[in-house]
Amino acid sequence: MAGQRGKARQAVPILGYRRDRVGARLIGILNVLRFQALFGADAARFLWVSEPDGPYPDLADPAEIFDPAFLKDVIETVTRAPDQSGRAQLREAAQGDAVDRFAARLADGALWACDAAFDIIRFKDERADAVARQMRGLTGSLALSPPLAAARAAARARLAAAGSGEPVAIHLRRGDILDGDPWSWQAWPSKYAPDEYYRAFLDGVGGPVIAFSDTPAAITHLAAGDPRIVPVGDLIEGQALTTAQRDVLEILLMADCARVAAPAFSAFSQAAHAVGGVTVVSLPQGLAPAARQGADAALLDRAMRRHGSFFAPGDLAQSLIHVMPHAAASGAGAALVDRFAGKRGFLTRFPFVASALAELASRVDRRDTAAALTEGLAANPKATPRDRNLGAQVSGLITAGSEGATGSEGWDYLTDLFAGRRADGPVMPRLGALVLGAEGAVGRALGMPERLALHLAGAFAGADGQQLLPAWAVQQGWVELIQMDEMARRVRTRPAIGVRLGPAAAALAAAEADSGGAAPLQDAALLGWAATGLVIHNRLARAMRLLEAILAADPGDAMAAKRMADACFAAGNQKAAWRWMDRALETDPAAPLIHLSAAARLAGLGHTPSAHARNPDAGSPQGKRQRRHLRRAAELAPDLALVGKLDRHLRGLGARDQAEPSAKG
């Protein structure tokens, strides 16, 4: 039987899979239903991992949830994580393929894996509203087990009797985030919303409010006697349901509501949206500006004055992460730092508060406090790598601000841009403005002169006037060096093109005013930077015209030649791309990052995600050339740790290529 199961699995073109909670699995199943509707009933199956002794023992038997016939047609139960080698990720293909093109690839025998857990996959030529309508129709295919179907009908009847008006929902994620180690050792701003944000949402609600939470007592704490708030437990009380059945029923009841207010990464609310089209109001982002400001002010006041009003110490800790930006913007940052910096027991228990407080202290002229907080972080065994990294960046920021960014912190900044997760940290925009806003080797290596960095940092300055140079504004010209596919994807997709090109809008308008394309160039550095943004957004012809004008004015501009190579790589013209790359290296053979760019491009990075990149064999001509570029970069920038990190990344790609078969399609 096991052999037959493996053989059948290989024959299925698309395999959906999540080893996760029921909300994420439900979204995966809905994606599989859609693939079946698009490409045929045999085109896709969802692999349900059954692990009675694993992390989700309550999800061991999908028959508790679904009708037997539905299980046979849609779901295959497996006992361990599937081997996905030889399968490419469908999400990435859908971004570039129309439905017909993808169907042709399926017909050619391509095999795919889909791990979508928070959204419904759309292909390039599909409209969001059309997919939403299709999904509402497909949800009728979710055939429930008889006990679950009966419980759903009873709960709907109780909801109808709960009050007049259109019901809305709120989802309070609490649970292990509050006090479950090690989960409570780190911040979860995308999964946790303070009470004030829910109350701001409820201010505009007249009908009944169904409250969902993994911590029922938190609902009582939030409601504070408000009769509109009905715990979902009251609707399903008395029903003999398993944990899995109850979780699915709660998602379906949430899907019956008009709106649901929830943290941004609430799998429950996203599943409800996929099932029933319920409008998800992400907290706090979905609040109106005035409501958000009022909620932040109320939360800051409570944090400063009434610690005992929080549901638990972890509630206060997670809430502080949300309120710190408001405190900084409203001039209360120093007071907040002074209020909490001395609470050693609290900061040891919740090290993420210490790292965020250190970053805030560095902004509000509390450098000694920031330094003390980072020292405490380094000695705290509960501190996560993320918080330790943030502490290290704060230390670098303090050094750069007091002594100038001419030492190792500049090269560390450059490495952090491309290797690991530090580029996402809140310190990076400030550190970038300091490092690149002063003339030095790091700015020269990145092709970002001081005046350009200062212009961009001013254009993206914070509400308090502090100069900020977002990481993406530097990364966008060197995407091939980013070693995490998810980070590279974000750089390519955010921000919107109008925001991305905003600092160069006037210069672009002047340069492109001449219909012949030979307008005088007012600022070649700024225009060259803008060209990288155009390449990111696939405005390749426009980018090439701009770069041609820059090179016509200065044939010795190595960065313009490198950017032209980037445009050619994006266009799929490898021959022209390498001609321009060679020209860049000939023009400036002492440019370490251009050597690293060439090494990365030889593996296909930049225009191909790491998952699909193929590093050349070390003994091949391309492999030997790659090694020369890496050695030369190391000679030119001996303090740049990025060289070694990229080398290891490329070697890892090579090792993977030897261990895994190439993905078909």
C-alpha positions in Angstrom: 0.0 0.0 0.0 2.8 2.4 0.9 4.4 1.9 -2.5 1.1 2.6 -4.3 0.6 5.7 -2.3 4.0 7.0 -3.3 3.4 6.2 -7.0 0.0 7.9 -7.0 1.5 11.0 -5.4 4.2 11.3 -8.1 1.4 11.2 -10.7 -0.4 14.2 -9.3 0.9 17.4 -11.0 0.1 19.8 -8.1 0.5 18.9 -4.5 -0.7 21.3 -1.8 0.8 20.9 1.6 0.9 22.6 5.0 2.2 21.2 8.3 0.3 23.8 10.2 -2.8 24.7 12.1 -6.2 24.1 10.6 -6.7 27.6 9.2 -3.6 27.3 7.0 -4.6 23.8 5.9 -8.0 25.0 5.0 -6.6 27.7 2.7 -4.3 25.1 1.2 -7.4 22.9 0.5 -9.3 25.8 -1.1 -6.3 26.4 -3.4 -6.4 22.7 -4.4 -10.1 23.0 -5.2 -9.4 26.0 -7.4 -6.6 24.1 -9.2 -9.0 21.2 -9.8 -11.6 23.6 -11.2 -9.0 25.2 -13.5 -7.0 22.2 -14.7 -9.1 19.1 -14.0 -10.1 16.9 -11.0 -6.9 14.9 -11.2 -4.6 17.9 -11.4 -4.2 18.5 -7.7 -4.4 16.9 -4.3 -3.8 18.3 -0.8 -1.5 16.3 1.5 -2.8 16.2 5.0 -0.1 15.3 7.4 -1.4 13.0 10.2 0.9 13.0 13.2 -0.8 11.8 16.4 2.5 12.3 18.3 3.4 15.5 16.4 2.9 19.2 17.0 -0.8 19.0 15.9 -2.3 15.8 17.3 -5.8 17.2 17.1 -5.4 17.2 13.3 -4.5 13.5 13.0 -7.8 12.5 11.3 -9.3 14.7 8.5 -12.4 12.4 8.5 -13.5 14.3 11.7 -13.9 17.4 9.5 -14.8 16.3 5.9 -17.2 14.0 4.3 -15.7 10.7 3.0 -16.4 11.4 -0.6 -14.7 14.8 -0.3 -11.6 13.2 1.2 -11.4 10.7 -1.6 -11.5 13.4 -4.3 -9.4 16.2 -2.7 -7.2 15.0 0.2 -4.5 12.3 0.7 -3.4 11.5 4.2 0.3 11.1 4.8 2.3 10.4 8.0 5.3 12.7 7.4 6.3 15.7 5.5 6.4 14.8 1.7 9.5 14.8 -0.4 9.0 17.8 -2.7 12.3 17.5 -4.6 11.7 17.7 -8.3 8.8 20.1 -7.8 8.9 23.8 -8.4 6.9 26.3 -6.3 3.6 27.1 -7.9 3.3 30.5 -6.3 6.4 31.8 -8.2 5.2 30.4 -11.5 1.7 31.9 -11.1 3.2 35.4 -10.8 4.6 35.1 -14.3 2.3 32.6 -16.1 -1.2 33.0 -17.5 -3.6 30.2 -16.9 -3.3 28.8 -20.4 0.5 28.9 -20.2 0.5 27.1 -16.9 -1.9 24.5 -18.3 0.5 23.8 -21.1 3.4 23.3 -18.7 1.2 20.8 -16.8 0.5 19.0 -20.1 4.3 18.8 -20.6 4.7 16.9 -17.3 5.8 19.7 -15.0 5.4 19.0 -11.3 4.5 21.6 -8.7 4.2 22.2 -5.0 1.9 24.7 -3.4 2.5 25.8 0.2 0.2 28.8 0.3 -1.2 29.3 3.8 -2.6 32.9 3.8 -4.0 33.6 0.4 -5.6 32.1 -2.7 -3.1 31.8 -5.6 -3.9 33.9 -8.7 -2.3 33.5 -12.1 -0.9 36.5 -14.0 -4.0 37.0 -16.2 -6.7 36.5 -13.5 -8.6 39.4 -11.8 -8.9 39.4 -8.1 -12.7 40.0 -8.1 -13.2 37.1 -10.5 -11.2 34.8 -8.4 -13.1 35.9 -5.3 -16.4 35.1 -7.0 -15.1 31.7 -8.1 -14.0 31.0 -4.5 -17.4 31.8 -3.1 -18.8 29.2 -5.4 -16.2 26.6 -4.6 -16.8 26.8 -0.9 -19.9 24.8 -1.5 -17.6 21.9 -2.3 -16.4 21.9 1.3 -18.5 18.9 2.3 -18.4 18.6 6.1 -18.7 15.5 8.2 -22.3 14.9 9.5 -21.6 15.9 13.1 -19.9 19.1 12.0 -22.6 20.0 9.6 -25.3 19.6 12.3 -23.2 21.7 14.8 -22.9 24.5 12.2 -26.6 24.6 11.7 -27.3 24.9 15.5 -24.7 27.6 15.9 -26.2 29.7 13.1 -29.6 29.5 14.8 -28.1 30.8 18.1 -26.3 33.6 16.2 -29.6 34.7 14.7 -31.1 35.0 18.2 -28.1 36.9 19.6 -29.2 40.3 18.4 -30.4 42.3 15.5 -28.1 43.9 12.9 -25.3 42.5 10.8 -22.8 40.5 12.9 -19.1 41.3 12.9 -16.3 39.4 14.4 -13.1 40.0 16.3 -10.2 37.6 16.6 -8.0 38.0 19.7 -4.7 36.1 19.4 -3.3 35.6 22.8 -2.3 32.1 24.2 1.3 31.1 24.0 2.3 34.6 22.9 1.5 35.8 26.4 3.3 33.2 28.5 4.3 30.2 26.5 8.1 29.8 26.3 9.9 30.3 24.0 7.1 32.0 22.0 6.7 34.8 24.6 10.4 35.7 24.3 9.8 37.5 21.0 7.6 40.2 19.6 4.6 39.3 17.4 3.2 42.6 16.1 1.6 40.9 13.1 -0.2 38.3 15.2 -1.0 40.4 18.3 -3.2 43.5 18.6 -3.8 45.4 21.9 -7.3 45.9 23.3 -7.3 49.6 22.2 -7.3 48.7 18.6 -10.3 46.3 19.0 -12.2 49.0 20.9 -11.5 51.5 18.1 -12.9 49.1 15.6 -16.0 48.4 17.8 -16.8 52.1 18.1 -18.4 51.9 14.7 -20.3 48.7 15.2 -24.0 48.5 16.2 -24.9 44.8 15.9 -23.6 41.7 17.7 -19.9 41.0 17.8 -18.7 37.4 17.9 -15.4 37.2 19.7 -12.9 34.4 18.9 -9.8 33.8 20.9 -7.4 31.0 22.0 -7.7 32.5 25.5 -11.4 32.9 26.4 -10.6 34.9 29.5 -9.1 37.6 27.3 -12.5 38.1 25.7 -14.1 38.8 29.1 -11.2 41.2 29.9 -11.7 43.1 26.6 -15.5 43.2 26.8 -15.6 44.8 30.2 -19.4 44.2 30.4 -20.2 45.3 26.8 -23.3 43.3 26.0 -22.7 43.4 22.2 -19.6 41.1 22.5 -20.7 37.4 22.4 -17.9 34.8 22.9 -18.1 32.2 20.2 -18.1 29.6 23.0 -21.7 30.7 23.8 -22.8 29.8 20.3 -21.4 26.3 20.3 -21.9 25.4 23.9 -23.2 21.8 24.4 -22.0 20.5 21.1 -19.9 17.3 21.3 -17.0 18.4 19.1 -13.4 17.5 18.8 -10.8 20.2 18.8 -10.4 20.1 15.1 -14.1 20.2 14.5 -14.5 23.2 16.8 -11.7 25.1 15.0 -13.2 24.5 11.6 -16.7 25.5 12.9 -15.3 28.7 14.3 -13.7 29.6 10.9 -17.0 29.0 9.2 -18.9 31.1 11.7 -16.4 33.9 11.3 -16.9 33.6 7.5 -20.6 34.2 8.0 -19.9 37.7 9.4 -19.7 40.9 7.4 -16.3 42.0 8.8 -13.7 40.6 11.1 -11.1 42.7 12.9 -7.9 40.7 13.5 -4.1 41.0 13.6 -2.5 41.1 10.1 -1.2 37.5 10.2 -4.4 35.8 11.5 -4.6 32.5 9.7 -8.2 32.1 11.1 -9.4 35.4 9.6 -7.6 34.8 6.3 -9.2 31.3 6.1 -12.6 32.9 6.9 -12.0 35.4 4.1 -11.2 32.7 1.6 -14.2 30.6 2.6 -16.9 33.3 2.8 -15.4 36.5 1.5 -15.6 38.2 4.9 -13.9 41.6 4.9 -10.8 41.4 7.0 -9.9 44.6 8.9 -6.2 44.2 9.8 -5.3 45.8 13.1 -4.0 48.4 13.4 -3.4 49.1 9.7 -7.1 48.9 8.8 -8.2 51.6 11.3 -9.0 55.1 10.0 -6.1 57.5 10.8 -8.0 59.4 13.5 -9.1 56.1 15.1 -5.6 54.7 15.0 -4.1 57.9 16.5 -6.7 57.9 19.3 -6.1 54.2 20.1 -2.3 54.7 20.2 -2.7 57.7 22.5 -5.0 55.7 24.8 -2.6 52.7 24.8 0.4 54.9 25.6 -1.4 56.5 28.5 -2.4 53.0 29.9 1.2 51.7 29.4 2.6 54.7 31.3 0.1 54.9 34.1 -1.9 51.6 34.6 0.2 48.5 34.3 -2.3 46.5 36.3 -5.0 47.1 33.7 -3.3 44.7 31.2 -4.6 41.1 31.0 -1.1 39.7 31.7 2.5 40.9 31.8 2.9 39.5 28.2 0.0 41.7 27.2 1.8 44.8 28.3 5.1 43.6 26.7 3.5 43.0 23.3 1.5 46.2 23.5 4.7 48.2 24.1 6.0 47.1 20.7 2.9 48.6 19.0 3.0 51.9 20.9 6.7 52.8 20.7 6.4 54.4 17.2 3.6 56.6 18.4 5.6 57.5 21.5 8.6 58.6 19.4 6.4 60.5 16.9 4.4 62.3 19.7 7.5 63.4 21.7 6.9 60.9 24.5 9.7 58.5 23.5 12.2 59.6 26.2 9.5 59.3 28.9 8.7 55.8 27.8 12.3 54.8 27.8 12.8 56.3 31.3 9.6 54.5 32.5 10.7 51.0 31.5 14.5 50.9 31.1 15.1 50.2 34.7 12.6 47.2 34.9 15.3 44.5 34.7 13.1 41.6 35.6 10.5 42.6 33.0 13.1 43.1 30.3 14.8 39.8 31.1 11.5 38.0 30.8 10.6 39.8 27.6 13.9 40.5 25.8 12.2 41.8 22.7 11.1 44.8 24.7 14.7 45.5 25.7 15.8 45.5 22.0 13.0 47.8 20.9 13.5 50.1 23.8 17.3 50.3 23.0 16.4 51.3 19.4 14.0 53.9 20.7 16.5 55.2 23.3 19.1 55.7 20.5 16.6 58.0 18.8 15.7 60.1 21.7 19.1 61.2 23.1 19.3 58.3 25.6 22.5 56.8 24.2 23.9 55.6 27.6 20.6 53.9 28.3 20.6 52.3 24.8 24.1 51.0 25.4 23.1 49.6 28.8 20.1 47.9 27.2 22.2 46.3 24.4 24.7 45.0 27.0 21.8 43.4 28.9 20.5 41.8 25.7 23.9 40.3 25.0 23.9 38.6 28.5 20.2 37.4 28.3 19.9 33.7 27.4 16.3 34.3 26.4 17.2 36.9 23.7 16.5 35.6 20.2 19.0 36.1 17.4 16.8 38.8 16.0 16.9 40.8 19.2 20.6 40.3 19.6 21.1 41.5 16.0 19.0 44.5 16.7 21.1 45.2 19.8 24.3 44.9 17.7 22.9 47.3 15.1 22.0 49.8 17.8 25.6 49.6 19.1 26.8 50.2 15.6 24.5 53.1 15.2 25.7 54.7 18.4 29.3 54.3 17.3 28.6 55.7 13.8 26.8 58.7 15.3 29.5 59.5 17.7 32.7 58.6 15.8 31.6 58.6 12.2 30.8 55.6 10.0 34.3 55.0 8.7 35.0 51.8 10.6 33.7 48.3 10.6 30.1 49.3 11.2 30.0 50.6 7.6 31.0 47.3 6.1 28.8 45.5 8.6 25.9 47.6 7.3 26.7 46.6 3.7 26.8 42.9 4.7 23.5 43.2 6.6 21.8 44.6 3.5 22.2 41.4 1.6 22.9 38.5 4.0 20.5 37.3 6.7 17.5 39.2 8.0 19.0 42.3 9.6 18.0 44.4 6.6 14.4 44.3 7.9 15.4 45.9 11.2 14.2 49.3 12.3 17.8 50.6 12.7 18.8 50.0 9.1 17.2 53.2 7.6 18.9 55.4 10.2 22.3 53.5 9.9 22.1 53.8 6.1 21.6 57.5 6.3 24.7 57.8 8.6 26.9 55.4 6.7 26.1 56.5 3.2 25.5 60.2 4.0 29.2 60.5 4.6 31.8 60.1 1.9 33.5 56.7 2.2 34.5 53.3 0.8 31.1 51.8 1.4 29.2 54.4 -0.6 31.8 54.1 -3.4 31.3 50.3 -3.4 27.6 50.6 -3.7 27.8 53.3 -6.4 25.9 55.7 -4.1 27.7 59.0 -3.7 27.2 61.1 -0.6 25.0 63.6 -2.2 22.6 60.9 -3.6 22.4 59.2 -0.2 21.6 62.6 1.5 18.9 63.4 -1.1 17.2 60.0 -0.7 17.5 60.1 3.1 15.8 63.6 3.1 13.1 62.4 0.7 12.2 59.5 3.0 12.7 61.3 6.3 10.5 60.3 9.2 7.6 62.3 10.7 10.1 63.6 13.3 12.4 64.9 10.5 15.0 62.2 11.1 16.8 61.2 7.9 16.0 57.7 6.8 17.5 55.7 3.9 15.3 52.6 3.5 17.1 49.4 2.9 15.2 48.7 -0.4 16.5 52.0 -1.8 20.0 50.6 -1.6 19.2 47.0 -2.3 17.3 47.6 -5.5 20.4 48.1 -7.5 22.0 44.9 -6.2 19.1 42.4 -6.0 21.4 39.6 -7.2 23.3 39.8 -3.9 20.3 39.3 -1.7 20.6 35.8 -0.3 17.0 35.3 0.9 14.4 34.9 -1.8 11.6 36.3 0.3 13.6 39.5 0.9 14.4 39.8 -2.8 10.7 39.4 -3.6 9.8 42.2 -1.3 12.4 44.5 -2.8 10.9 43.8 -6.2 7.3 44.3 -5.2 7.4 47.1 -2.6 7.0 50.0 -2.5 4.8 50.9 -5.5 6.6 52.5 -8.4 5.3 56.0 -7.7 6.8 55.9 -4.2 10.0 54.2 -5.4 10.7 56.8 -8.0 9.4 59.8 -6.0 12.8 61.2 -5.0 13.8 61.3 -8.7 10.5 62.4 -10.2 11.6 65.9 -11.1 14.9 64.7 -12.5 13.2 62.0 -14.6 10.7 64.5 -16.0 13.5 66.8 -17.1 15.6 64.0 -18.5 12.7 62.5 -20.5 11.2 65.7 -21.7 13.1 65.6 -24.9 11.1 63.3 -27.3 14.4 62.3 -28.9 15.7 60.8 -25.7 18.8 63.0 -25.6 17.7 65.5 -23.0 20.5 67.1 -20.8 21.2 65.2 -17.6 20.9 67.3 -14.4 22.0 64.5 -12.0 23.4 61.3 -13.5 23.7 59.6 -10.1 20.1 60.2 -9.2 18.9 59.2 -12.7 21.1 56.0 -12.5 19.5 55.2 -9.2 16.0 55.8 -10.7 17.0 53.4 -13.6 17.4 50.6 -11.1 13.8 51.2 -9.9 12.6 51.1 -13.5 14.3 47.7 -14.0 12.8 46.4 -10.7 9.3 47.3 -12.1 10.1 45.8 -15.6 10.1 49.2 -17.3 13.1 48.0 -19.3 12.9 50.1 -22.4 12.5 53.3 -20.4 15.4 52.2 -18.1 17.7 51.5 -21.1 17.0 54.8 -22.7 17.9 56.6 -19.5 21.1 54.6 -19.1 22.1 55.1 -22.7 21.8 58.8 -22.1 24.0 58.6 -19.0 26.6 56.5 -20.8 26.6 58.9 -23.8 27.4 61.7 -21.4 30.0 59.7 -19.5 31.2 56.5 -21.3 33.4 55.8 -18.2 30.4 55.4 -15.8 31.0 51.9 -14.5 27.8 51.8 -12.5 25.7 52.8 -15.5 27.2 49.9 -17.4 26.5 47.5 -14.5 22.9 48.8 -14.4 22.6 48.3 -18.1 23.7 44.7 -17.5 20.9 44.3 -14.9 18.4 45.5 -17.5 19.6 43.1 -20.1 19.5 40.2 -17.5 15.9 41.2 -16.7 15.1 41.2 -20.5 16.6 37.7 -20.9 19.4 38.9 -23.2 22.4 37.1 -21.5 24.8 37.9 -24.3 24.2 41.7 -24.1 24.1 41.5 -20.2 27.6 40.0 -20.0 28.9 42.4 -22.6 27.8 45.3 -20.3 29.0 43.5 -17.2 32.5 43.1 -18.7 32.5 46.7 -19.7 31.7 47.7 -16.1 34.6 45.6 -14.8 37.0 46.9 -17.4 36.0 50.5 -16.5 36.4 50.0 -12.8 38.3 46.8 -12.0 38.6 47.8 -8.4 34.9 47.7 -7.7 34.3 44.9 -5.2 30.5 44.7 -5.5 30.6 44.5 -9.3 32.9 41.5 -8.9 30.4 40.0 -6.4 27.6 40.8 -8.9 29.3 39.0 -11.6 29.9 36.0 -9.3 26.2 35.9 -8.4 25.0 36.4 -12.0 27.1 33.4 -13.1 24.8 31.3 -10.8 21.7 32.9 -12.3 20.9 34.9 -9.2 19.1 38.2 -9.6 16.9 37.2 -12.5 16.2 33.7 -11.0 15.2 33.0 -7.4 17.7 30.9 -5.4 15.4 27.9 -5.5 15.9 27.8 -9.3 19.4 29.1 -9.6 22.2 26.7 -10.7 25.7 27.4 -9.6 28.4 26.5 -12.2 30.6 23.5 -11.6 33.9 24.7 -9.9 35.9 23.1 -12.7 34.0 24.7 -15.5 35.1 28.0 -17.2 32.2 29.8 -15.6 33.1 28.2 -12.2 36.7 29.3 -12.5 35.6 32.8 -13.4 33.3 32.9 -10.5 36.1 32.0 -8.1 38.3 34.7 -9.6 35.6 37.4 -9.0 35.2 36.2 -5.4 38.9 36.3 -4.7 39.3 39.7 -6.3 36.4 41.1 -4.2 38.0 39.7 -1.1 41.3 41.4 -2.0 39.5 44.7 -2.7 37.4 44.7 0.5 39.0 42.5 3.1 36.7 43.8 5.9 33.5 43.0 3.9 32.0 39.8 5.4 29.5 39.7 2.6 32.2 38.2 0.3 32.5 35.0 2.5 28.7 34.8 3.0 28.0 35.0 -0.7 30.7 32.4 -1.4 29.1 30.0 1.1 25.7 30.8 -0.4 26.9 29.9 -3.9 28.7 26.8 -2.6 25.4 25.8 -1.0 23.6 26.1 -4.3 26.2 23.9 -5.9 25.8 21.2 -3.1 22.1 21.3 -3.5 22.3 20.8 -7.3 24.4 17.7 -6.7 22.0 16.3 -4.1 18.7 17.1 -5.8 17.3 16.4 -9.3 16.5 19.4 -11.4 12.8 20.4 -11.2 10.9 19.7 -14.3 9.3 22.7 -16.1 
